[in-house]
Amino acid sequence: MEIGAEGNPIKLGERRTLSFSNRKIIIGSTPIFAATSHVLKAYAESDQRVFECPCPSCGAYIEILWPQIQWQPDKPETAQWCCPSCGVFHDEGHKASMVSNGRWRVTKPDVQGHAGFRINALVSLLPNACWPRLAAEFLQAKNDPTALQAFVNTILAQPWDEAEMVDEADLITRVLPIGLDRLPDEALVIVAGIDVQDDRLEISLVAFDRHDVAYVLSHIVIWGSPDDDTLWQELDELLKTRWRHPYGGSIGIDATAIDSGDGEWTARVYDFCWPRTSRRVMAIKGMYGSRPLVQRSKGKVGTRKDGRGGGYVWIAGVDVIKTTLFNRLQRGAMIRFSDTLEPVYFEQLASEKLVVRYSRGQPVRRFERVSGRARAEALDCLVYSFAARKAVPVQWQNRENVLRGQGTIERPSYGKMLADRYGRRNP
């Protein structure tokens, strides 16, 4: 529920019920972030009821929580519930009886007139929510912070715990002996994220594997004014480069996202990107708030120097991408770095922090610059790289076969990609 011009939409909805003597207001949701969740705040103000099931062995009523679901190492099919009262294990076959005899217990009896209910998917009787399947889902998600957050929010009904800052010293410990001349075997896609400054272009080249693990291969600076054609010519040559892959074939850049939101150099970015649409060279503009990770503008904008029609701009959901990046960077998962990167690169990755500010009296999550750290080009380039990755449809096995010299690359046209995504062919 986004905060609008009139304030908190939930409170506004409540105000609309003032004239009804028999009103009943129901608020329901999965929690997302503890600091800004409306439903968690409402539950905290309630009598805080929890759903408890009787243990088939000792009869104790227990709220079934995730730490109580246990299985043999790497065998999620053996998942069972362990009663914390008597220590006896019970398999999925007991769940239906336990749930049917379950009860709600009020944990804050002093609160009157405001009932609150907390329940998770561990007591669901749906086949896809059986304990072995949930254990398998957890094992698959545990190393991917984005997938793990979805599990914590929607399966466990718990808020996602966020750290406020990224530790640059921890990032440096994750460097590997990789680079453009030492591609990891897993690198099957390479994208470029580019930040435009008054005297240079900063370019991050990032590879991804079939599990979407990111490998930052290089961070390159091309010096010169964006008003100089030679700067863009040098960039064009870089974007055409191909590198030898360990499988024997060569690999190039699949998609490029260039920041066009500067204002002063927007027209030059458009001039460079639009003639290269077929190579997935995209003009990117970052926008804040709750929005898709990346989406195309509704219509064409701008005109090129020759007066012909303009092109599309891609809108990047900066807050959404940064949340994904912060989850990965903070938890040491799904992102690796080349040992060729300078220490300043990691300092810039840690140049922002997550804070909670109040807007019209309501908490709002924002990313703000850490005091004393003026530059954030590395972070911006990584954001654009993740946006570019979303523009690359990949058939992973086909890509691997091509790199091994065992097939021909199936590269959908940019127009087909747009048609698949938006339901129509790009003109």
VEXGUTI-853155 format. One line per field, with one value per residue (C-alpha): x, y, z; residue in one letter. Coordinates in Angstrom, 3 decimals, always signed. Each point is the difference from the previous one (the first is absolute). Example, Ala and Ser with C-alpha at 12.3 -4.5 7.8 and 13.67 -1.06 7.14 Angstrom:
BEGIN
x c(+12.300;+1.370);
y c(-4.500;+3.440);
z c(+7.800;-0.660);
rest c(A;S);
This chain:
BEGIN
x c(+0.000;+1.898;-0.229;-1.967;-0.557;-2.727;+2.126;-0.262;-2.564;-0.928;-0.885;-1.920;-1.963;-0.821;-1.240;-2.500;-1.673;-0.706;-3.720;-0.524;-0.849;+0.520;+3.268;+2.637;+3.457;+2.188;+3.681;+1.863;+3.354;+3.334;+2.658;+2.882;+2.376;-0.398;+0.542;-2.636;-2.558;-3.582;-1.251;+2.745;-0.817;-3.685;+0.756;+2.224;-2.982;-2.325;-0.539;+2.577;-1.565;+2.085;-1.224;+1.100;-0.276;-0.002;+2.968;-1.182;+2.384;-0.150;-3.115;+1.758;-1.342;+2.819;+0.243;+1.811;+3.076;+2.765;+2.807;-2.212;+0.007;+3.071;+1.381;+3.040;+2.879;-0.817;-3.149;-2.950;-2.375;+0.654;-1.301;-2.055;-1.325;+1.824;-2.097;+2.008;-1.848;+0.706;+2.550;-1.964;+0.043;-3.235;-0.306;-2.400;-2.642;-0.821;-0.484;-3.685;-1.041;+2.223;-1.427;-3.635;+0.456;+1.956;-1.042;+0.691;+1.670;-0.078;+3.449;-1.032;-3.317;+0.094;-0.777;-3.741;-1.863;+2.998;+0.547;+3.246;+0.821;+3.403;+0.270;+2.628;+0.009;+1.385;-3.575;-1.368;-1.551;+0.695;+2.256;+2.559;+0.323;+0.919;+3.097;+2.297;-0.862;+0.535;+3.352;+1.012;-1.127;+2.060;+3.138;-0.417;-0.528;+2.452;+2.951;-2.060;-1.047;-2.833;-1.509;+0.666;-1.834;-3.055;+0.154;+0.294;-2.789;-2.556;+0.629;+1.131;-2.048;+2.995;+1.589;+3.263;+2.920;+2.029;+3.418;+0.415;+3.389;+2.322;+3.414;+2.639;+2.637;-2.242;-0.468;+3.755;+0.178;-2.174;+2.439;+0.910;+2.734;-2.389;-0.204;-0.598;+3.105;-0.914;-3.702;-1.525;-1.498;-3.413;-0.079;-2.593;-1.271;+1.905;-1.665;+1.250;-1.262;+1.226;-0.063;+0.505;+2.071;+1.119;+3.553;-0.316;-2.065;+0.193;-0.802;-0.553;+0.105;-1.928;-0.512;-2.875;-0.358;-3.074;-0.852;+0.293;+3.152;+1.751;+3.738;+1.382;+2.763;+1.301;-0.658;+1.311;+0.273;+0.066;+1.170;-1.324;-2.986;-3.318;-0.239;+2.993;-0.808;+3.249;-1.170;-3.030;+2.054;+2.299;-3.017;-1.451;+3.201;-0.050;-3.593;+0.902;+2.862;-0.156;+1.961;+1.213;-2.171;+1.442;-2.338;+1.891;-2.339;-0.189;-2.526;-0.956;-2.259;-3.650;-1.579;+1.089;-1.797;+1.212;-1.213;-1.973;-1.401;+2.809;-1.816;+3.016;+1.116;-3.369;-0.113;+3.475;-0.995;-3.110;+2.073;+2.286;-2.614;-2.819;+1.961;+1.309;-3.355;+0.530;+3.091;-2.078;+1.719;-2.567;-0.434;-0.855;-1.655;-0.194;-3.151;-0.712;-2.892;-1.935;+0.214;+1.108;+3.697;+0.160;-2.648;-0.126;-1.444;-3.540;+1.029;+3.047;+1.747;+2.496;+1.393;+3.386;+2.334;-1.213;-3.537;-1.401;-2.249;+1.324;-0.073;-1.006;+1.436;+0.189;-1.128;+1.974;-1.593;+3.014;-1.340;-0.996;+3.387;+1.930;-1.998;+1.011;+3.626;+0.117;-1.433;+2.709;+2.828;-0.909;-0.452;+3.021;-2.055;-0.613;+2.683;+3.763;+2.767;+3.121;+3.337;+0.803;-2.464;+1.525;-0.807;-1.908;-2.464;-1.091;-0.119;-2.448;-2.128;-0.391;-0.681;-3.702;-1.981;-3.587;-1.903;-3.604;-1.384;-3.474;-2.204;-3.343;+0.494;+0.640;+3.306;+1.552;+3.149;+2.632;+3.560;+2.173;+3.676;+2.286;+1.551;+3.464;-0.447;-0.685;+0.366;-2.256;+0.738;+0.812;-3.360;-1.842;+1.727;-0.906;-3.625;-0.033;+1.644;-2.792;-2.534;+1.822;-0.059;-3.810;+0.114;+1.786;-2.175;+2.345;-0.379;+2.739;+0.749;+0.059;+2.408;+2.306;-0.123;+0.913;+2.982;+1.130;-0.340;-2.903;-2.794;-1.076;-1.069;-3.725;-0.127;-3.539;-0.199;-0.500;-3.353;-1.090;+1.031;-2.220;-2.840;+0.246;+0.141;-2.616;-2.169;+0.845;+2.827;+2.324;-0.330);
y c(+0.000;+3.003;+3.296;+2.430;+3.745;-0.386;-2.194;-3.614;-1.776;-2.451;+2.830;+1.696;-3.203;-0.151;+3.591;-0.977;-2.386;+2.547;+0.162;-3.768;-1.190;-3.659;+0.474;-2.719;+0.812;-2.852;+0.494;-2.966;-0.414;-1.758;+1.998;+1.361;+2.264;+0.387;+3.762;+0.862;-2.825;+1.191;-3.456;-0.551;+3.348;-0.887;-3.433;+1.570;+2.154;-3.036;-2.795;-1.981;-3.430;-2.968;-3.311;-3.015;-3.718;-2.889;-2.345;-3.563;-1.345;+2.309;+2.055;+3.357;+2.809;+1.471;+2.692;-1.830;+2.022;-0.590;-1.015;-2.925;-1.447;-2.231;-2.438;-2.120;+1.844;+0.580;-2.125;+2.411;-2.906;-1.124;+3.279;-0.423;+2.172;-0.326;+0.883;+2.449;-1.261;-3.761;-0.244;-2.606;+0.227;-0.142;-0.240;+1.703;-2.676;+1.500;+3.561;-0.203;-1.277;+2.529;+2.926;-1.111;-0.047;+3.258;+3.141;+3.719;+1.307;+3.672;+1.149;+3.575;-0.382;+3.603;+1.243;+0.159;+0.618;-0.696;-3.643;-0.905;-3.362;-1.353;-3.201;-1.497;-2.542;-2.776;-0.855;+0.118;-3.268;+0.731;-2.633;+2.607;+1.163;-3.381;+0.119;-1.939;+2.322;+3.104;-1.403;-0.536;+3.540;+1.396;-1.881;+1.363;+3.564;+0.271;+1.241;+2.520;+2.905;+1.016;-3.496;-0.383;+3.242;-1.280;-3.201;+1.898;+2.455;-2.272;-3.424;+0.865;+3.241;+1.802;+3.342;+0.067;+1.152;+2.700;+1.331;+3.744;+0.039;-2.088;-0.861;+0.778;-2.017;-3.051;+0.599;-0.076;-3.471;-1.289;+0.672;-2.876;-0.485;+0.874;+2.732;+0.642;-2.055;-2.675;-0.583;-2.455;-3.117;+0.994;+3.357;-0.479;+3.598;+3.295;+3.399;+3.562;+2.727;+3.512;+3.240;+3.290;+2.747;+3.400;-1.209;-3.794;-3.123;-2.630;-3.544;-3.137;-3.306;-2.652;-3.669;-2.195;-3.763;-2.172;+0.540;+3.789;+0.202;+3.225;+0.281;+3.541;-0.529;+3.526;+3.681;+2.174;+3.782;+1.709;+3.577;+2.868;+2.288;-1.641;+2.769;-1.529;-2.578;-1.868;-0.873;-1.810;-1.623;-1.465;-1.248;-1.561;-1.927;-1.264;-1.173;-1.959;-1.844;-3.754;-2.023;-3.581;-2.253;-2.989;-2.275;+0.893;+2.473;+3.777;+2.164;+3.644;+2.506;-1.012;+3.252;+3.478;+2.525;+3.617;+2.634;+2.669;+1.789;+2.544;+2.633;+1.745;-3.049;-1.660;+0.820;-1.457;-3.208;-0.250;+0.606;-2.868;-2.495;+0.166;-0.981;-2.992;-1.296;-3.315;-0.525;+0.627;+3.289;+1.746;+3.519;-0.446;+2.448;-0.833;+0.745;-0.491;-1.537;-3.232;-0.885;-2.908;-0.784;+1.180;+0.963;+1.755;+3.503;+0.062;+1.932;+1.256;+3.122;+2.480;+0.343;-0.841;+2.530;-0.839;+0.943;-3.506;-1.498;-0.763;-3.189;-1.626;+0.607;-2.794;+0.888;-1.697;-0.452;+1.246;-0.785;-3.528;-0.715;+1.509;-2.109;-3.096;+1.119;+0.852;-3.423;-1.667;+2.208;-0.243;-3.753;-0.959;-1.891;+0.062;+2.587;-0.333;+2.440;+0.002;+0.412;+2.748;+2.448;+2.910;+0.612;+3.169;-2.202;-1.724;+3.324;+1.285;-3.158;+0.757;+3.702;-0.133;-1.238;-0.967;+2.357;+0.428;+3.517;+1.234;+1.398;+1.446;-1.796;-3.427;-1.931;-0.216;-1.957;+2.022;-0.444;+2.967;+0.855;-0.862;+3.145;+0.680;-2.190;+2.257;-2.513;-2.935;-0.779;-3.655;-0.480;+1.780;-2.131;-3.186;+1.151;+0.589;-3.386;-1.770;+1.927;-1.069;-3.629;+0.079;+0.829;-3.245;-3.078;-2.985;-3.667;-1.101;-3.428;+1.380;+2.740;-2.518;-2.234;+2.937;+0.898;-3.616;+0.126;-2.431;+2.149;+3.293;+2.869;+0.635;+3.725;+1.387;+3.352;+3.080;+0.508;-3.540;+0.541;+3.091;-1.852;-2.832;+2.412;+2.527;-2.058;+1.895;+0.398;+2.950;+2.342);
z c(+0.000;-1.297;+1.891;-2.181;+0.033;+2.647;+2.251;+1.161;-2.228;+2.780;+2.377;-2.799;-0.531;+3.699;-0.096;-2.689;+2.471;+2.754;-0.792;+0.277;+3.489;-0.940;-1.831;-0.143;-1.349;-1.245;-0.829;-1.452;-1.710;+0.069;+1.855;-2.068;+1.967;+3.752;+0.047;-2.603;+0.072;+0.546;+0.934;+2.583;+1.594;+0.120;+1.478;+2.673;+1.074;+0.203;+2.520;-2.031;-0.407;-1.154;-1.400;+2.037;-0.780;+2.498;-0.032;-0.800;+2.665;+3.019;-0.769;+0.492;-2.177;-2.092;-2.694;-2.829;-0.951;-2.534;+2.433;+1.044;-3.557;-0.259;-2.562;-0.711;-1.756;-3.696;+0.276;+0.199;-0.697;+3.589;+1.496;+3.177;+2.814;+3.325;+3.036;+2.150;+3.076;-0.161;-2.831;-1.976;-3.814;-2.003;-3.773;-2.409;+0.555;+3.416;-1.249;-0.998;+3.437;+1.773;-1.984;+0.339;+3.790;+0.044;+1.856;+0.117;+3.150;+0.982;+1.126;+0.993;+1.826;+1.226;-3.536;-0.677;-3.246;-2.261;-0.940;-1.746;-1.597;-1.039;-1.993;-2.309;-2.816;+2.222;+1.049;-3.551;-1.204;-3.661;-1.637;-1.084;+3.621;+1.452;+2.208;-2.379;-2.909;+2.105;+1.171;-3.635;-0.877;+2.866;-1.077;-3.514;+1.237;+2.885;-2.097;-1.978;+2.264;-2.323;-0.011;+3.723;+0.731;-1.886;+2.077;+3.289;-0.893;-1.654;+1.555;+3.523;+0.253;+1.455;-0.908;-1.927;+2.123;-1.739;+0.902;-0.401;-1.713;-2.133;+1.470;-2.651;+1.883;-0.270;-3.737;-0.589;+1.548;-2.847;-2.837;-2.291;-2.608;-2.829;-2.617;-3.673;-0.792;+2.575;-0.423;+2.453;-1.576;+1.340;-1.848;-2.743;-0.368;+0.119;+0.365;+0.376;+2.324;-0.860;+1.994;-1.876;+1.625;-1.371;-0.700;-0.365;-0.394;+2.726;-1.114;+2.055;-1.869;+1.897;-0.846;+1.157;+0.224;-0.397;+3.697;-0.407;+2.100;-1.033;-0.698;-0.229;-2.565;-0.485;+0.613;-2.845;-0.318;-3.409;+0.441;-2.098;-0.383;-0.951;-2.604;-1.821;-2.680;+0.615;+3.528;-1.392;-2.740;+2.625;+1.946;-3.141;-0.590;+3.580;-0.324;-3.156;+1.704;+0.455;+2.531;+0.011;+2.157;+1.905;-1.969;-3.175;-1.695;+0.316;+1.808;-0.389;+1.720;-0.164;+1.215;+1.060;+2.205;-0.155;+2.448;-1.855;+3.024;+0.376;-2.034;-1.482;-2.003;-0.542;-3.723;-0.580;+1.757;-2.164;-3.145;+0.938;+1.216;-2.504;-3.146;+1.994;+1.206;-1.786;+2.201;+3.131;+0.774;+2.192;+1.331;+3.681;+2.365;+3.683;+1.969;+3.675;+1.888;-0.477;-3.691;-2.204;-0.112;-3.611;-2.548;-3.347;-0.388;-1.377;-3.077;-1.868;+1.226;-1.466;-3.489;-1.434;-1.575;-3.490;+0.976;-0.260;+2.659;+3.438;+1.990;+3.248;+3.437;+2.561;+3.520;+2.774;+3.420;+1.930;+3.474;-1.032;-1.587;+2.906;+2.439;-1.974;-0.095;+3.705;+0.853;-2.067;+1.181;+3.672;+0.050;-2.078;-2.535;-3.725;-0.878;-0.480;-0.948;-2.145;+1.759;-2.541;+1.612;+1.892;+3.699;-0.973;-1.900;+3.223;+1.827;-2.612;+0.217;+3.713;-0.591;+0.893;+2.963;+0.563;+2.291;+1.088;-0.302;+0.818;-2.740;+1.108;+3.289;-1.541;-0.250;-3.477;-0.977;-1.884;-1.176;+0.922;-0.423;+2.890;+1.442;-1.426;-3.080;-2.930;-2.830;-0.809;-3.667;+0.740;+1.720;-2.818;-2.639;+1.837;+0.201;-3.772;-0.557;+1.843;-2.081;-3.182;+1.118;-0.064;-3.717;-0.876;-0.572;+0.235;-0.819;+2.349;-1.411;-3.531;+1.050;+1.635;-3.093;-2.237;+2.178;-0.220;-3.794;+0.008;-1.396;-1.514;+2.177;+0.283;+0.596;-0.076;-1.735;+2.118;-1.720;+0.859;+3.600;+0.168;-1.706;+2.513;+2.912;-1.116;-2.315;-3.171;-2.468;+0.519;-3.025);
rest c(M;E;I;G;A;E;G;N;P;I;K;L;G;E;R;R;T;L;S;F;S;N;R;K;I;I;I;G;S;T;P;I;F;A;A;T;S;H;V;L;K;A;Y;A;E;S;D;Q;R;V;F;E;C;P;C;P;S;C;G;A;Y;I;E;I;L;W;P;Q;I;Q;W;Q;P;D;K;P;E;T;A;Q;W;C;C;P;S;C;G;V;F;H;D;E;G;H;K;A;S;M;V;S;N;G;R;W;R;V;T;K;P;D;V;Q;G;H;A;G;F;R;I;N;A;L;V;S;L;L;P;N;A;C;W;P;R;L;A;A;E;F;L;Q;A;K;N;D;P;T;A;L;Q;A;F;V;N;T;I;L;A;Q;P;W;D;E;A;E;M;V;D;E;A;D;L;I;T;R;V;L;P;I;G;L;D;R;L;P;D;E;A;L;V;I;V;A;G;I;D;V;Q;D;D;R;L;E;I;S;L;V;A;F;D;R;H;D;V;A;Y;V;L;S;H;I;V;I;W;G;S;P;D;D;D;T;L;W;Q;E;L;D;E;L;L;K;T;R;W;R;H;P;Y;G;G;S;I;G;I;D;A;T;A;I;D;S;G;D;G;E;W;T;A;R;V;Y;D;F;C;W;P;R;T;S;R;R;V;M;A;I;K;G;M;Y;G;S;R;P;L;V;Q;R;S;K;G;K;V;G;T;R;K;D;G;R;G;G;G;Y;V;W;I;A;G;V;D;V;I;K;T;T;L;F;N;R;L;Q;R;G;A;M;I;R;F;S;D;T;L;E;P;V;Y;F;E;Q;L;A;S;E;K;L;V;V;R;Y;S;R;G;Q;P;V;R;R;F;E;R;V;S;G;R;A;R;A;E;A;L;D;C;L;V;Y;S;F;A;A;R;K;A;V;P;V;Q;W;Q;N;R;E;N;V;L;R;G;Q;G;T;I;E;R;P;S;Y;G;K;M;L;A;D;R;Y;G;R;R;N;P);
